[in-house]
Amino acid sequence: MGLDAVELVIACEDEFGIAIPDEAAGSITTPGMLTDYIYKRLRTAESSFCPSQHGFYHVRQVMMKSLGARREQLRPDSEMKAFLAGDIDIKSVWRQLSEALGDADLSPLEINPKARMTLFWLFPVLLAGTLYLWNISLPLSGVVGVIYMMVAEFIAQYFRDTIPQKYQYLKDFIPYVTSSNEKLWQRDDVLARVMELTSEQSGVPLDSIF
């Protein structure tokens, strides 16, 4: 049974939080070989787990699924803006990233600079000038100002389409990864899960996989 199918490789990478290069995947032909490959790269001793490495692998898989990015494009220092050009629905992508990272508590998208300048600088100045020219009383001007700011805050929600500065690079998402792979793995555990994934991806009954 060939194990170089993209779906199975991605499923294993997601499940175990490791990377399986294309050249390695192409040489793996049995569940046992796949198990051995994965087991050697998992945490099998207290000192062998690297949270940052695991986190990067997981973030990379999320980016591949959410944005269709290619593996070779994704490095820790890759800039997020490179993947968000064109007709990307940033709000949808942001929700997907948060969910895929285990409902990570990511900061909300920021109001884009042009909208912020217009809503909270230009319009307030014009409004203040208009109220002054109309000789509106100070108390009433204050009420109008408060109402405007409430309306502006509401409108601003529709212009939240800018990634916060602290998320400019792929590596900035690594701390948000919730790892399920910090446990100590036994080979039998890995083999059992590999068999299940192989069955799920191939449609072959579990008891027919050797």
Salt bridges, closest charged atoms under 4 A:
GLU13 OE2 - ARG71 NH2 3.23
ASP14 OD2 - LYS65 NZ 2.65
GLU15 OE2 - ARG193 NE 3.09
ASP22 OD1 - ARG71 NH1 3.90
ASP36 OD1 - ARG187 NE 2.75
GLU46 OE1 - ARG43 NH2 2.89
GLU72 OE2 - ARG70 NE 2.97
GLU79 OE1 - LYS81 NZ 3.64
GLU196 OE1 - ARG193 NH1 2.78
GLU200 OE2 - ARG193 NH1 3.66
